[in-house]
Amino acid sequence: MTYPAHDPFLPVVAVDFDGTLASSLWPSPALGEADPKALDLVKHYYKEGCEIIVFTARPTSHHERIRDWLAWHGIAYAVYDVTNVKPVACLYFDDRAVRWPLG
């Protein structure tokens, strides 16, 4: 797979949890099944020296469970943070994104 290049001056990659890393079950408190290709994406950017931030619409009370999910799927070592605030990053991977400008 060919991944987009990251900006070496801002090597932060943001990955959405529900619908990207995991199948979307939100607003259910349950966490979805892993997407193996998304797990590979995280590993790729980690190997490239990027800081990986998982962002989610879920409240902070769910973040520890997400961290446990990341550990269960073998990528906790690669994730710098889990947050419900969209971070400053050079790349965003999100199932609900619309690229701007339209056209």
PATORVO-214614 format. One record per atom (N, C-alpha, C, O): residue number from 1; residue in one letter; atom name; x, y, z. Coordinates in Angstrom, 2 decimals. Example, Ala and Ser with C-alpha at 12.3 -4.5 7.8 and 13.67 -1.06 7.14 Angstrom:
2
   k r  a      xx      yy      zz
   1 A  N   13.19   -5.69    7.80
   1 A CA   12.30   -4.50    7.80
   1 A  C   13.20   -3.30    7.80
   1 A  O   14.24   -3.32    8.46
   2 S  N   12.85   -2.25    7.08
   2 S CA   13.67   -1.06    7.14
   2 S  C   12.90    0.03    7.87
   2 S  O   13.41    1.14    8.04
This chain:
103
   k r  a      xx      yy      zz
   1 M  N    0.83   -1.18    0.00
   1 M CA    0.00    0.00    0.00
   1 M  C    0.88    1.24    0.00
   1 M  O    1.92    1.27    0.66
   2 T  N    0.48    2.25   -0.72
   2 T CA    1.18    3.53   -0.75
   2 T  C    0.46    4.50    0.17
   2 T  O   -0.73    4.76    0.01
   3 Y  N    1.19    5.03    1.13
   3 Y CA    0.62    5.98    2.09
   3 Y  C    1.02    7.40    1.71
   3 Y  O    2.09    7.60    1.13
   4 P  N    0.18    8.39    2.03
   4 P CA    0.57    9.78    1.77
   4 P  C    1.82   10.14    2.56
   4 P  O    2.04    9.66    3.67
   5 A  N    2.62   10.99    1.97
   5 A CA    3.83   11.46    2.66
   5 A  C    3.44   12.37    3.82
   5 A  O    2.49   13.14    3.72
   6 H  N    4.20   12.26    4.90
   6 H CA    3.96   13.16    6.03
   6 H  C    4.93   14.34    5.96
   6 H  O    5.97   14.26    5.30
   7 D  N    4.58   15.40    6.63
   7 D CA    5.42   16.59    6.67
   7 D  C    6.50   16.39    7.73
   7 D  O    6.17   16.25    8.91
   8 P  N    7.77   16.37    7.36
   8 P CA    8.83   16.13    8.35
   8 P  C    8.94   17.26    9.38
   8 P  O    9.54   17.08   10.44
   9 F  N    8.36   18.43    9.08
   9 F CA    8.40   19.54   10.03
   9 F  C    7.22   19.50   11.01
   9 F  O    7.22   20.23   12.00
  10 L  N    6.24   18.65   10.74
  10 L CA    5.11   18.42   11.64
  10 L  C    4.75   16.93   11.56
  10 L  O    3.71   16.58   11.00
  11 P  N    5.60   16.06   12.10
  11 P CA    5.40   14.62   11.94
  11 P  C    4.36   14.06   12.91
  11 P  O    4.63   13.13   13.67
  12 V  N    3.17   14.64   12.86
  12 V CA    2.06   14.19   13.70
  12 V  C    0.97   13.68   12.77
  12 V  O    0.56   14.37   11.84
  13 V  N    0.50   12.47   13.03
  13 V CA   -0.56   11.85   12.23
  13 V  C   -1.73   11.55   13.16
  13 V  O   -1.57   10.87   14.18
  14 A  N   -2.90   12.05   12.80
  14 A CA   -4.10   11.86   13.61
  14 A  C   -5.00   10.81   12.95
  14 A  O   -5.28   10.88   11.75
  15 V  N   -5.44    9.84   13.74
  15 V CA   -6.26    8.74   13.24
  15 V  C   -7.52    8.65   14.08
  15 V  O   -7.45    8.52   15.31
  16 D  N   -8.67    8.74   13.42
  16 D CA   -9.95    8.61   14.12
  16 D  C  -10.13    7.18   14.61
  16 D  O   -9.66    6.23   13.97
  17 F  N  -10.82    7.03   15.74
  17 F CA  -11.04    5.68   16.26
  17 F  C  -12.23    5.00   15.60
  17 F  O  -12.06    4.05   14.84
  18 D  N  -13.45    5.49   15.89
  18 D CA  -14.66    4.84   15.37
  18 D  C  -14.80    5.07   13.87
  18 D  O  -14.84    6.20   13.40
  19 G  N  -14.88    3.98   13.13
  19 G CA  -15.04    4.06   11.68
  19 G  C  -13.73    4.08   10.91
  19 G  O  -13.74    4.00    9.69
  20 T  N  -12.61    4.19   11.62
  20 T CA  -11.31    4.18   10.96
  20 T  C  -10.46    3.04   11.54
  20 T  O  -10.20    2.05   10.86
  21 L  N  -10.02    3.18   12.78
  21 L CA   -9.28    2.08   13.42
  21 L  C  -10.19    0.91   13.74
  21 L  O   -9.80   -0.25   13.62
  22 A  N  -11.41    1.22   14.15
  22 A CA  -12.36    0.20   14.56
  22 A  C  -13.68    0.43   13.84
  22 A  O  -14.01    1.55   13.48
  23 S  N  -14.44   -0.65   13.64
  23 S CA  -15.77   -0.48   13.07
  23 S  C  -16.57    0.42   14.01
  23 S  O  -16.41    0.35   15.23
  24 S  N  -17.41    1.25   13.45
  24 S CA  -18.12    2.26   14.23
  24 S  C  -19.33    1.67   14.94
  24 S  O  -20.27    1.18   14.31
  25 L  N  -19.29    1.71   16.26
  25 L CA  -20.43    1.32   17.08
  25 L  C  -20.96    2.50   17.89
  25 L  O  -21.98    2.39   18.58
  26 W  N  -20.28    3.63   17.80
  26 W CA  -20.66    4.82   18.55
  26 W  C  -22.05    5.26   18.11
  26 W  O  -22.29    5.30   16.90
  27 P  N  -22.99    5.61   18.99
  27 P CA  -22.80    5.97   20.40
  27 P  C  -22.87    4.83   21.40
  27 P  O  -22.93    5.08   22.60
  28 S  N  -22.85    3.60   20.96
  28 S CA  -22.79    2.47   21.89
  28 S  C  -21.47    2.56   22.66
  28 S  O  -20.47    3.00   22.10
  29 P  N  -21.45    2.17   23.92
  29 P CA  -20.18    2.15   24.66
  29 P  C  -19.24    1.04   24.20
  29 P  O  -18.05    1.05   24.53
  30 A  N  -19.77    0.07   23.44
  30 A CA  -18.93   -1.02   22.95
  30 A  C  -17.93   -0.50   21.93
  30 A  O  -18.19    0.48   21.22
  31 L  N  -16.78   -1.16   21.85
  31 L CA  -15.75   -0.80   20.87
  31 L  C  -15.79   -1.82   19.74
  31 L  O  -15.93   -3.01   19.97
  32 G  N  -15.66   -1.34   18.51
  32 G CA  -15.78   -2.18   17.33
  32 G  C  -14.57   -3.04   17.04
  32 G  O  -13.55   -2.99   17.74
  33 E  N  -14.72   -3.84   16.00
  33 E CA  -13.65   -4.71   15.53
  33 E  C  -12.57   -3.89   14.83
  33 E  O  -12.86   -2.87   14.20
  34 A  N  -11.34   -4.33   14.94
  34 A CA  -10.20   -3.64   14.33
  34 A  C  -10.24   -3.77   12.81
  34 A  O  -10.66   -4.79   12.27
  35 D  N   -9.78   -2.71   12.13
  35 D CA   -9.54   -2.75   10.70
  35 D  C   -8.05   -3.04   10.52
  35 D  O   -7.23   -2.17   10.81
  36 P  N   -7.68   -4.21   10.05
  36 P CA   -6.26   -4.57    9.93
  36 P  C   -5.45   -3.58    9.08
  36 P  O   -4.28   -3.32    9.38
  37 K  N   -6.04   -3.02    8.05
  37 K CA   -5.31   -2.06    7.22
  37 K  C   -5.04   -0.77    7.99
  37 K  O   -4.00   -0.14    7.80
  38 A  N   -5.97   -0.37    8.84
  38 A CA   -5.75    0.82    9.66
  38 A  C   -4.68    0.57   10.72
  38 A  O   -3.90    1.47   11.03
  39 L  N   -4.64   -0.63   11.26
  39 L CA   -3.57   -0.97   12.20
  39 L  C   -2.22   -0.89   11.50
  39 L  O   -1.25   -0.40   12.08
  40 D  N   -2.16   -1.38   10.26
  40 D CA   -0.92   -1.28    9.47
  40 D  C   -0.54    0.17    9.21
  40 D  O    0.64    0.51    9.20
  41 L  N   -1.53    1.02    8.99
  41 L CA   -1.29    2.44    8.77
  41 L  C   -0.59    3.06    9.98
  41 L  O    0.38    3.79    9.84
  42 V  N   -1.10    2.75   11.17
  42 V CA   -0.48    3.26   12.40
  42 V  C    0.96    2.77   12.51
  42 V  O    1.86    3.56   12.80
  43 K  N    1.19    1.50   12.27
  43 K CA    2.54    0.95   12.34
  43 K  C    3.48    1.60   11.33
  43 K  O    4.64    1.87   11.63
  44 H  N    2.96    1.87   10.13
  44 H CA    3.77    2.51    9.09
  44 H  C    4.26    3.87    9.55
  44 H  O    5.46    4.16    9.50
  45 Y  N    3.34    4.72    9.99
  45 Y CA    3.73    6.08   10.36
  45 Y  C    4.59    6.10   11.62
  45 Y  O    5.45    6.97   11.78
  46 Y  N    4.37    5.14   12.51
  46 Y CA    5.24    5.03   13.69
  46 Y  C    6.67    4.73   13.24
  46 Y  O    7.63    5.34   13.72
  47 K  N    6.82    3.78   12.31
  47 K CA    8.14    3.42   11.79
  47 K  C    8.79    4.59   11.07
  47 K  O   10.02    4.69   11.01
  48 E  N    7.97    5.49   10.51
  48 E CA    8.48    6.68    9.84
  48 E  C    8.90    7.76   10.84
  48 E  O    9.41    8.81   10.45
  49 G  N    8.67    7.51   12.13
  49 G CA    9.06    8.47   13.16
  49 G  C    7.98    9.47   13.51
  49 G  O    8.27   10.49   14.15
  50 C  N    6.76    9.21   13.11
  50 C CA    5.66   10.13   13.39
  50 C  C    5.08    9.88   14.78
  50 C  O    5.16    8.78   15.32
  51 E  N    4.50   10.94   15.33
  51 E CA    3.73   10.85   16.56
  51 E  C    2.29   10.55   16.15
  51 E  O    1.69   11.32   15.40
  52 I  N    1.74    9.45   16.62
  52 I CA    0.39    9.05   16.26
  52 I  C   -0.56    9.45   17.38
  52 I  O   -0.35    9.11   18.54
  53 I  N   -1.61   10.18   17.01
  53 I CA   -2.64   10.57   17.98
  53 I  C   -3.96   10.00   17.51
  53 I  O   -4.38   10.23   16.37
  54 V  N   -4.62    9.26   18.38
  54 V CA   -5.95    8.72   18.09
  54 V  C   -6.96    9.73   18.62
  54 V  O   -6.93   10.10   19.79
  55 F  N   -7.86   10.17   17.73
  55 F CA   -8.90   11.09   18.19
  55 F  C  -10.25   10.42   18.05
  55 F  O  -10.45    9.54   17.21
  56 T  N  -11.19   10.87   18.89
  56 T CA  -12.49   10.24   18.98
  56 T  C  -13.53   11.24   19.44
  56 T  O  -13.20   12.21   20.13
  57 A  N  -14.77   11.00   19.08
  57 A CA  -15.88   11.81   19.59
  57 A  C  -16.31   11.32   20.96
  57 A  O  -17.11   11.97   21.64
  58 R  N  -15.79   10.19   21.37
  58 R CA  -16.17    9.62   22.66
  58 R  C  -15.67   10.48   23.82
  58 R  O  -14.64   11.15   23.71
  59 P  N  -16.41   10.47   24.93
  59 P CA  -15.97   11.24   26.10
  59 P  C  -14.71   10.65   26.72
  59 P  O  -14.35    9.51   26.45
  60 T  N  -14.05   11.42   27.55
  60 T CA  -12.81   10.99   28.17
  60 T  C  -12.99    9.73   29.01
  60 T  O  -12.02    8.99   29.22
  61 S  N  -14.19    9.47   29.48
  61 S CA  -14.43    8.25   30.27
  61 S  C  -14.21    6.99   29.44
  61 S  O  -14.08    5.91   30.01
  62 H  N  -14.19    7.09   28.11
  62 H CA  -13.95    5.94   27.24
  62 H  C  -12.48    5.78   26.85
  62 H  O  -12.09    4.75   26.30
  63 H  N  -11.67    6.77   27.11
  63 H CA  -10.30    6.77   26.60
  63 H  C   -9.46    5.63   27.14
  63 H  O   -8.65    5.06   26.40
  64 E  N   -9.62    5.28   28.42
  64 E CA   -8.82    4.18   28.97
  64 E  C   -9.19    2.86   28.29
  64 E  O   -8.32    2.03   28.03
  65 R  N  -10.46    2.66   27.98
  65 R CA  -10.89    1.46   27.27
  65 R  C  -10.31    1.44   25.86
  65 R  O   -9.95    0.37   25.35
  66 I  N  -10.22    2.61   25.22
  66 I CA   -9.60    2.68   23.90
  66 I  C   -8.12    2.32   24.00
  66 I  O   -7.60    1.60   23.16
  67 R  N   -7.44    2.82   25.03
  67 R CA   -6.03    2.46   25.22
  67 R  C   -5.88    0.95   25.41
  67 R  O   -4.94    0.34   24.88
  68 D  N   -6.79    0.34   26.17
  68 D CA   -6.76   -1.11   26.35
  68 D  C   -6.98   -1.82   25.01
  68 D  O   -6.34   -2.83   24.72
  69 W  N   -7.90   -1.29   24.19
  69 W CA   -8.17   -1.85   22.86
  69 W  C   -6.91   -1.78   22.00
  69 W  O   -6.57   -2.74   21.31
  70 L  N   -6.23   -0.64   22.04
  70 L CA   -4.99   -0.47   21.28
  70 L  C   -3.94   -1.50   21.73
  70 L  O   -3.24   -2.07   20.90
  71 A  N   -3.85   -1.72   23.03
  71 A CA   -2.89   -2.71   23.56
  71 A  C   -3.29   -4.12   23.10
  71 A  O   -2.43   -4.89   22.68
  72 W  N   -4.55   -4.44   23.18
  72 W CA   -5.04   -5.76   22.76
  72 W  C   -4.70   -6.03   21.29
  72 W  O   -4.41   -7.17   20.91
  73 H  N   -4.72   -4.97   20.47
  73 H CA   -4.46   -5.11   19.05
  73 H  C   -2.99   -4.83   18.69
  73 H  O   -2.65   -4.74   17.51
  74 G  N   -2.15   -4.70   19.69
  74 G CA   -0.71   -4.63   19.48
  74 G  C   -0.18   -3.34   18.92
  74 G  O    0.89   -3.33   18.30
  75 I  N   -0.89   -2.23   19.12
  75 I CA   -0.38   -0.96   18.59
  75 I  C   -0.28    0.13   19.66
  75 I  O    0.00    1.29   19.33
  76 A  N   -0.49   -0.21   20.92
  76 A CA   -0.42    0.81   21.98
  76 A  C    0.95    1.49   22.00
  76 A  O    1.04    2.69   22.27
  77 Y  N    2.01    0.74   21.72
  77 Y CA    3.37    1.30   21.73
  77 Y  C    3.52    2.44   20.72
  77 Y  O    4.36    3.32   20.90
  78 A  N    2.71    2.42   19.66
  78 A CA    2.85    3.39   18.57
  78 A  C    2.01    4.64   18.77
  78 A  O    2.18    5.62   18.04
  79 V  N    1.11    4.63   19.74
  79 V CA    0.16    5.74   19.90
  79 V  C    0.61    6.64   21.03
  79 V  O    0.77    6.21   22.18
  80 Y  N    0.83    7.90   20.68
  80 Y CA    1.28    8.90   21.66
  80 Y  C    0.16    9.31   22.60
  80 Y  O    0.39    9.46   23.80
  81 D  N   -1.07    9.49   22.06
  81 D CA   -2.16    9.98   22.89
  81 D  C   -3.50    9.56   22.31
  81 D  O   -3.62    9.26   21.12
  82 V  N   -4.51    9.54   23.17
  82 V CA   -5.91    9.37   22.79
  82 V  C   -6.62   10.62   23.29
  82 V  O   -6.49   10.98   24.46
  83 T  N   -7.37   11.27   22.41
  83 T CA   -8.00   12.54   22.78
  83 T  C   -9.34   12.71   22.07
  83 T  O   -9.60   12.07   21.05
  84 N  N  -10.18   13.57   22.62
  84 N CA  -11.42   13.94   21.93
  84 N  C  -11.33   15.37   21.41
  84 N  O  -12.34   15.99   21.09
  85 V  N  -10.11   15.88   21.32
  85 V CA   -9.83   17.18   20.73
  85 V  C   -9.01   16.92   19.47
  85 V  O   -7.96   16.29   19.54
  86 K  N   -9.47   17.41   18.33
  86 K CA   -8.72   17.18   17.09
  86 K  C   -7.37   17.88   17.18
  86 K  O   -7.32   19.10   17.35
  87 P  N   -6.29   17.14   17.08
  87 P CA   -4.96   17.73   17.26
  87 P  C   -4.45   18.43   16.00
  87 P  O   -4.98   18.25   14.90
  88 V  N   -3.42   19.22   16.18
  88 V CA   -2.69   19.78   15.05
  88 V  C   -1.87   18.64   14.48
  88 V  O   -1.10   18.00   15.19
  89 A  N   -2.02   18.39   13.19
  89 A CA   -1.33   17.26   12.56
  89 A  C   -1.09   17.56   11.09
  89 A  O   -1.73   18.45   10.51
  90 C  N   -0.18   16.81   10.48
  90 C CA    0.05   16.97    9.04
  90 C  C   -0.88   16.08    8.23
  90 C  O   -1.15   16.38    7.07
  91 L  N   -1.36   14.99    8.82
  91 L CA   -2.29   14.08    8.15
  91 L  C   -3.41   13.70    9.11
  91 L  O   -3.18   13.48   10.30
  92 Y  N   -4.61   13.62    8.57
  92 Y CA   -5.77   13.17    9.34
  92 Y  C   -6.41   12.01    8.58
  92 Y  O   -6.66   12.11    7.37
  93 F  N   -6.67   10.92    9.28
  93 F CA   -7.39    9.78    8.70
  93 F  C   -8.70    9.65    9.46
  93 F  O   -8.72    9.37   10.65
  94 D  N   -9.81    9.86    8.73
  94 D CA  -11.12    9.94    9.36
  94 D  C  -12.17    9.45    8.37
  94 D  O  -12.14    9.84    7.20
  95 D  N  -13.07    8.61    8.80
  95 D CA  -14.10    8.07    7.91
  95 D  C  -15.15    9.10    7.50
  95 D  O  -15.91    8.85    6.57
  96 R  N  -15.22   10.22    8.17
  96 R CA  -16.25   11.22    7.87
  96 R  C  -15.69   12.48    7.20
  96 R  O  -16.37   13.50    7.14
  97 A  N  -14.50   12.41    6.72
  97 A CA  -13.86   13.59    6.14
  97 A  C  -14.38   13.86    4.73
  97 A  O  -14.69   12.94    3.97
  98 V  N  -14.47   15.13    4.40
  98 V CA  -14.73   15.59    3.06
  98 V  C  -13.54   16.48    2.70
  98 V  O  -13.23   17.43    3.42
  99 R  N  -12.89   16.17    1.61
  99 R CA  -11.72   16.94    1.22
  99 R  C  -12.13   18.29    0.65
  99 R  O  -13.06   18.38   -0.15
 100 W  N  -11.43   19.33    1.06
 100 W CA  -11.69   20.69    0.60
 100 W  C  -10.53   21.14   -0.24
 100 W  O   -9.39   20.85    0.13
 101 P  N  -10.71   21.81   -1.35
 101 P CA  -11.99   22.30   -1.85
 101 P  C  -12.78   21.20   -2.55
 101 P  O  -12.21   20.22   -3.04
 102 L  N  -14.07   21.38   -2.57
 102 L CA  -14.94   20.43   -3.24
 102 L  C  -14.70   20.46   -4.74
 102 L  O  -14.30   21.49   -5.29
 103 G  N  -14.94   19.38   -5.38
 103 G CA  -14.83   19.42   -6.83
 103 G  C  -14.21   18.25   -7.38
 103 G  O  -14.05   18.16   -8.60
